[in-house]
Amino acid sequence: MKNNSKIHILGGGPAGVATSYYASQKKINSVIYEASSAIGGNCKTIKLDDFYFDLGAHRFHDKNENVTNEIKKILGNQLLKVHSPSKIFYKNNYLDFPLRIFNVLTTLKMNIGLKIVYENFLNQLKTFKSPNTFEEVAYQNYGKTLSKLFLMNYTEKLWGESSNKLLPSIAGGRLKNLNLKSIIAELFFNQKSGSKHLDGEFWYPKFGFGTIFESMKNSPYQEFFLNSSVTRLIHDGKKITKIEINQSKVINVNQIVSTLPINLLIKFLYPVVDEKLLMIANSLKFRGLKLCVLMLDRPYFSDNASIYFPDKKIPFTRIYEPKNRSKFTAPNDKTCIVAEVPYKPEKSNINNQELLDQIVSILEQKKMLKKSEVLTTKVYDLPFAYPILDLEVKEKLNILFKFLSRFKNLHLIGRNANFEYQHTHDIFKNSNYLIEKISKN
Ligand SMILES: Cc1cc2nc3c(=O)[nH]c(=O)nc-3n(C[C@H](O)[C@H](O)[C@H](O)COP(=O)(O)OP(=O)(O)OC[C@H]3O[C@@H](n4cnc5c(N)ncnc54)[C@H](O)[C@@H]3O)c2cc1C
C-alpha cells in the first residue's frame, strides 16, 4: 500500500474500529464513516444517570490467545476477570446454563428425567452424520426430550424461525457439553464440566463492553466521521472508485473496507446491480432486538450474569444484569436489568411502553421484582442484531460474494457484512489478517 493513501472504512462498529486499530499499528492511515453519533455499533455501552449497560448481554470470550492478549494490552487494569454463571428459568425453577444433567434430573419429574438419561446414553452409542440443521445438532447433543423442553422453543423465539430451518452454526459453540464423560461425571460425582466461558468465566471491562472500542481510537493514524451515513458506492465494474456520504459529499477511495450489512452494501452500489441480485440481497433477513432497560431501587436483581427464558409465552429471551459483570456499572444500592426482546424489523409495530408494562407485570408475577422498585425505564432498538442463518443462506451468499469479488479494492468484514455469527474475538482476528493482506499490496 502506498504511503500517502488511506483505507476508507464504512461503519464504526467493532469491525470498523478493529480494522482501523490494526491499520494504525502498521502506521497506515484510515478513516471511518459512521452513521450514528458514536462508535461501537451493537457493542456500545450506554451511560444513563449512574448506570452503565451494553446493547445486549456482551462479554469477552477468551477463545483466541493473541486477541485476548491484545485486549489486555488495550485495557490494562480496566479489564476484569469475571466469574458469574447464568441460569435458565423454567416453570419457576432456576436451572444451570448450559444444561447439566444432574441439575435437570433433580428439577424435572422422574419419568421425564429417565427418558432424558436414556436418550442421551443412546446418543453415545450412535454414529451421527454431520448435522444440517440446528434441530439435528440439538438432538445429537441433548436428545429429543431435553431439546424440546429447553432448546427448540428458546431458539425459535430468538430467531423467529423453526429450528429445522436454521443452520447448525447458530448454536455458536454452546451445545458441546453433554458427552458420555460429562454425563457420568455429573450423574455419579456431581462434577461440572465444559469450557470456561460456558461455566460463567469471562473477561469484562470495568465500565462496560463498549470501552474496548472507545479505547482503540486514540492514534493519529485514525480519523472518525460520525453522523456520516454511506449512501452510495460508485464503481466502474472493477473497483469502487468513490463513496457518497449523507447523499451529498462524494469522496475518492482506494482500499475500502465495508462493515455494513451486506444487503445495504448491494443496494448502495451505483450503477445499480441487476434486479436478480437486488432480490437476493433483499431476501436476506436480520433479527431485530428491543433492549428494555429497567433501573431498579435495590442492590441486586439476581446473582447471575444472564437468565434465559425458553418459555415462548414470555416475550423476552434473556435478562442480564450489568452489575454481575462489573460492580462499577451501578451505584451500591441500585441495579439495572436489560430484557432482550427479539422482533422482525420489517414488521415492527411494537409499542415500547406496552412492552415495558408487560415485562414488569411478568417479573412481578414471577416474584422477581416489585413494580414500586422500578426507577426509570428506557428502550433501545437493534434492527440488525442477528443475521438469520436459514438453510437457503449459503447459496444466496455464494452468489453475492462471487459478484462482489469483481471489486478488487473492496473488503468485507464483520458480522452483518459477512452474514455470519461472529463474536469480537473472530472480528479482531479477521481485521488483523485483512490489514496484513492490504499492507502487502
Ligand atoms: C444481544 C447480543 C449479544 C452479543 N453478545 C456478544 C458477546 O457476548 N461477545 C461478543 O464478542 N459478541 C457478542 N455479540 C456480537 C457483537 O455484538 C457483534 O459481533 C458485533 O457488534 C459486530 O460488529 P460489526 O462491526 O460487524 O457490526 P455492528 O456492531 O452492527 O456495527 C456496524 C456499524 O455500521 C454502522 N452503519 C450501518 N449502516 C451504515 C451506513 N449506511 N453508513 C455508515 N455507517 C453505517 C452502524 O451504525 C454500526 O455502528 C452480541 C450481539 C448481540 C446482538
The ligand as a Gaussian input file, in Angstrom:
#p B3LYP/6-31G(d) Opt

LIG

0 1
 C      -27.638000      -9.413000      22.068000
 C      -26.234000      -9.609000      21.550000
 C      -25.287000     -10.166000      22.386000
 C      -23.983000     -10.342000      21.939000
 N      -23.042000     -10.854000      22.794000
 C      -21.758000     -10.907000      22.420000
 C      -20.757000     -11.310000      23.350000
 O      -21.048000     -11.650000      24.483000
 N      -19.468000     -11.300000      22.924000
 C      -19.102000     -10.922000      21.656000
 O      -17.914000     -10.903000      21.350000
 N      -20.039000     -10.553000      20.755000
 C      -21.345000     -10.534000      21.104000
 N      -22.306000     -10.138000      20.209000
 C      -21.902000      -9.880000      18.819000
 C      -21.377000      -8.489000      18.581000
 O      -22.295000      -7.526000      19.026000
 C      -21.111000      -8.347000      17.092000
 O      -20.205000      -9.333000      16.716000
 C      -20.562000      -7.002000      16.714000
 O      -21.397000      -5.946000      17.102000
 C      -20.388000      -6.961000      15.209000
 O      -19.672000      -5.810000      14.891000
 P      -19.744000      -5.197000      13.443000
 O      -18.837000      -4.025000      13.438000
 O      -19.565000      -6.262000      12.458000
 O      -21.279000      -4.709000      13.270000
 P      -22.131000      -3.652000      14.073000
 O      -21.872000      -3.725000      15.521000
 O      -23.523000      -3.851000      13.599000
 O      -21.595000      -2.258000      13.543000
 C      -21.898000      -1.771000      12.258000
 C      -21.799000      -0.256000      12.268000
 O      -22.086000       0.229000      10.958000
 C      -22.876000       1.401000      11.087000
 N      -23.643000       1.610000       9.850000
 C      -24.722000       0.921000       9.376000
 N      -25.136000       1.443000       8.219000
 C      -24.311000       2.474000       7.922000
 C      -24.209000       3.379000       6.835000
 N      -25.049000       3.361000       5.792000
 N      -23.201000       4.297000       6.871000
 C      -22.314000       4.348000       7.896000
 N      -22.360000       3.513000       8.947000
 C      -23.346000       2.576000       8.960000
 C      -23.780000       1.117000      12.276000
 O      -24.295000       2.316000      12.822000
 C      -22.805000       0.397000      13.213000
 O      -22.138000       1.313000      14.057000
 C      -23.633000      -9.988000      20.610000
 C      -24.600000      -9.437000      19.761000
 C      -25.890000      -9.244000      20.218000
 C      -26.922000      -8.642000      19.306000

